[in-house]
Amino acid sequence: MKAYTTLTEAINDLTQRGYTFNFNLKNDSVESLANHLKIKPDEFEIDEVHRFQEMSDVDNESILYAISSIINDAKGLLVNAYGIYADTTSYELVSKLNKHIN
């Protein structure tokens, strides 16, 4: 897995490698509004995880997930604040995401 210096660098490289969907967290899935696609935790794999921390603000950490779904023929990115999930996000989804960041 390649190491990146910045979040922007990682997003640009992963996009060039085919991770073109932009995913957001929903209650029990990741969703790409632009592609009208909703993927449940058992329908996707997390291929890569990258953490970033702004040097000027140690409390500002981001995590980037490279996600693929063979079932949905989709590859995309999910960017989130490290360790922060909406209160309505399902346990199953949070568990899958957390499993890859330790």
Kinemage of the C-alpha trace (Angstrom):
@kinemage 1
@onewidth
@group {chain A} dominant
@subgroup {mainchain}
@vectorlist {calphas} color= white
{ca met a 1} P 0.000 0.000 0.000
{ca lys a 2} L 1.350 3.395 -0.999
{ca ala a 3} L 2.039 6.046 1.649
{ca tyr a 4} L 0.679 9.534 0.984
{ca thr a 5} L 1.738 12.862 2.467
{ca thr a 6} L -1.619 14.630 2.087
{ca leu a 7} L -5.271 13.726 1.754
{ca thr a 8} L -5.418 15.512 -1.609
{ca glu a 9} L -2.509 13.472 -2.943
{ca ala a 10} L -4.205 10.239 -1.847
{ca ile a 11} L -7.573 11.186 -3.365
{ca asn a 12} L -5.956 12.148 -6.679
{ca asp a 13} L -3.926 8.925 -6.906
{ca leu a 14} L -6.778 6.629 -5.873
{ca thr a 15} L -9.126 8.344 -8.319
{ca gln a 16} L -6.608 7.690 -11.103
{ca arg a 17} L -6.531 4.054 -9.957
{ca gly a 18} L -10.285 3.767 -10.525
{ca tyr a 19} L -11.848 4.788 -7.190
{ca thr a 20} L -14.234 7.253 -8.807
{ca phe a 21} L -17.392 7.032 -6.696
{ca asn a 22} L -17.723 9.506 -3.794
{ca phe a 23} L -19.271 7.712 -0.840
{ca asn a 24} L -20.960 9.157 2.246
{ca leu a 25} L -22.011 7.388 5.434
{ca lys a 26} L -25.687 6.632 5.831
{ca asn a 27} L -27.468 4.758 8.603
{ca asp a 28} L -26.701 1.231 7.439
{ca ser a 29} L -24.710 1.762 4.244
{ca val a 30} L -22.324 3.864 2.225
{ca glu a 31} L -24.038 5.874 -0.467
{ca ser a 32} L -23.046 7.621 -3.671
{ca leu a 33} L -25.734 10.163 -4.504
{ca ala a 34} L -24.251 10.977 -7.914
{ca asn a 35} L -24.418 7.298 -8.910
{ca his a 36} L -27.722 6.526 -7.135
{ca leu a 37} L -26.013 3.695 -5.276
{ca lys a 38} L -26.433 2.439 -1.729
{ca ile a 39} L -24.109 -0.362 -0.549
{ca lys a 40} L -24.574 -2.366 2.663
{ca pro a 41} L -21.526 -3.416 4.752
{ca asp a 42} L -21.650 -7.021 3.524
{ca glu a 43} L -21.599 -5.835 -0.112
{ca phe a 44} L -18.260 -3.978 -0.060
{ca glu a 45} L -14.624 -4.448 0.891
{ca ile a 46} L -12.207 -1.889 2.274
{ca asp a 47} L -9.136 -2.099 0.062
{ca glu a 48} L -7.032 0.625 1.670
{ca val a 49} L -7.172 2.943 4.660
{ca his a 50} L -5.126 6.135 5.038
{ca arg a 51} L -5.073 8.467 8.050
{ca phe a 52} L -4.098 12.124 7.895
{ca gln a 53} L -3.516 14.724 10.591
{ca glu a 54} L -3.084 18.426 9.973
{ca met a 55} L 0.138 19.587 11.583
{ca ser a 56} L -1.432 22.933 12.524
{ca asp a 57} L -4.358 21.232 14.282
{ca val a 58} L -3.631 17.909 15.991
{ca asp a 59} L -7.344 17.455 16.736
{ca asn a 60} L -8.158 17.532 13.013
{ca glu a 61} L -7.682 13.985 11.749
{ca ser a 62} L -9.180 12.534 8.594
{ca ile a 63} L -9.431 8.978 7.421
{ca leu a 64} L -9.750 7.904 3.806
{ca tyr a 65} L -11.241 4.538 2.867
{ca ala a 66} L -10.791 3.045 -0.620
{ca ile a 67} L -13.901 0.887 -1.043
{ca ser a 68} L -14.814 -1.642 -3.723
{ca ser a 69} L -17.963 -3.617 -4.380
{ca ile a 70} L -17.842 -6.447 -6.889
{ca ile a 71} L -21.623 -6.920 -6.566
{ca asn a 72} L -22.264 -3.295 -7.567
{ca asp a 73} L -19.281 -2.948 -9.916
{ca ala a 74} L -18.168 0.143 -8.007
{ca lys a 75} L -14.957 1.533 -6.558
{ca gly a 76} L -14.894 4.742 -4.585
{ca leu a 77} L -13.684 6.801 -1.667
{ca leu a 78} L -15.118 7.622 1.727
{ca val a 79} L -13.532 10.483 3.685
{ca asn a 80} L -14.473 10.921 7.299
{ca ala a 81} L -13.203 12.571 10.450
{ca tyr a 82} L -11.215 9.919 12.301
{ca gly a 83} L -13.353 8.112 14.841
{ca ile a 84} L -16.406 10.295 14.217
{ca tyr a 85} L -19.581 8.639 13.002
{ca ala a 86} L -23.120 9.957 12.950
{ca asp a 87} L -25.280 8.816 15.845
{ca thr a 88} L -27.565 7.106 13.371
{ca thr a 89} L -24.844 4.990 11.742
{ca ser a 90} L -25.437 1.289 12.293
{ca tyr a 91} L -23.218 -0.803 14.530
{ca glu a 92} L -22.472 -3.162 11.619
{ca leu a 93} L -21.186 -0.322 9.428
{ca val a 94} L -19.108 1.299 12.194
{ca ser a 95} L -17.621 -2.093 13.107
{ca lys a 96} L -16.547 -2.765 9.528
{ca leu a 97} L -14.904 0.648 9.210
{ca asn a 98} L -13.198 0.476 12.605
{ca lys a 99} L -11.815 -3.010 11.929
{ca his a 100} L -9.485 -1.541 9.310
{ca ile a 101} L -8.000 1.385 11.254
{ca asn a 102} L -6.318 -0.242 14.211
